[in-house]
């Protein structure tokens, strides 16, 4: 299984809204992402859906190192 296939599988979440957000990220940003950003994505995908959702909605704070990735994920249509 390729790395992209593995990430696509991990981006399929229990929350449809997150599926849409991660699908958009994969289509628009994944191929140009830095190794550091891909590491952050991997870390984020290891988190539970409610935590990811709350970070995207700014309901809970997130570490500064996730700021760039979170900003990209928040822009669903560009």
C-alpha positions as CSV (number, residue, x, y, z in Angstrom):
1,X,0.0,0.0,0.0
2,X,1.4,3.4,-1.0
3,X,1.8,6.2,1.6
4,X,-0.9,8.2,-0.1
5,X,-3.3,5.3,0.1
6,X,-2.6,4.8,3.7
7,X,-3.2,8.5,4.5
8,X,-6.5,8.4,2.4
9,X,-7.7,5.5,4.5
10,X,-6.8,7.4,7.7
11,X,-8.6,10.5,6.5
12,X,-11.9,8.6,6.4
13,X,-13.4,9.6,9.7
14,X,-16.5,8.9,11.7
15,X,-17.7,12.5,11.2
16,X,-18.7,13.4,7.6
17,X,-17.6,17.0,8.0
18,X,-14.1,15.8,8.7
19,X,-14.2,13.5,5.7
20,X,-14.9,16.5,3.5
21,X,-12.2,18.7,5.1
22,X,-9.5,16.0,4.8
23,X,-10.5,15.1,1.3
24,X,-10.1,18.7,0.3
25,X,-6.7,18.9,1.9
26,X,-5.6,15.7,0.1
27,X,-6.7,17.1,-3.2
28,X,-5.2,20.6,-2.8
29,X,-2.2,20.4,-0.5
30,X,-1.0,16.9,0.1
31,X,1.4,16.6,-2.9
32,X,3.1,19.9,-2.0
33,X,3.2,19.4,1.7
34,X,6.6,19.5,3.5
35,X,7.8,16.4,5.4
36,X,7.1,18.4,8.6
37,X,3.5,19.1,7.5
38,X,3.0,15.5,6.6
39,X,4.2,14.5,10.1
40,X,1.8,17.0,11.7
41,X,-1.0,15.5,9.6
42,X,-0.1,12.0,10.7
43,X,-0.1,13.2,14.3
44,X,-3.5,14.9,13.8
45,X,-5.0,11.8,12.3
46,X,-4.0,9.9,15.4
47,X,-6.3,12.1,17.5
48,X,-10.0,11.4,18.1
49,X,-12.6,13.1,15.9
50,X,-14.1,15.4,18.6
51,X,-10.7,16.8,19.4
52,X,-9.8,17.5,15.7
53,X,-13.2,19.1,15.2
54,X,-12.9,21.3,18.3
55,X,-9.4,22.4,17.2
56,X,-10.8,23.3,13.7
57,X,-13.6,25.3,15.3
58,X,-11.2,27.0,17.7
59,X,-13.2,25.5,20.6
60,X,-10.0,24.2,22.1
61,X,-6.5,25.5,21.7
62,X,-4.0,23.6,19.6
63,X,-0.2,23.6,19.7
64,X,1.5,26.3,17.6
65,X,3.2,23.7,15.4
66,X,-0.2,22.8,14.0
67,X,-1.2,26.3,13.1
68,X,-0.3,26.1,9.4
69,X,-2.0,22.7,8.9
70,X,-5.1,23.8,10.8
71,X,-5.3,27.0,8.6
72,X,-5.2,24.9,5.5
73,X,-7.8,22.5,6.8
74,X,-10.1,25.3,7.7
75,X,-10.2,26.6,4.1
76,X,-12.6,24.0,2.6
77,X,-13.1,25.8,-0.7
78,X,-10.3,27.8,-2.4
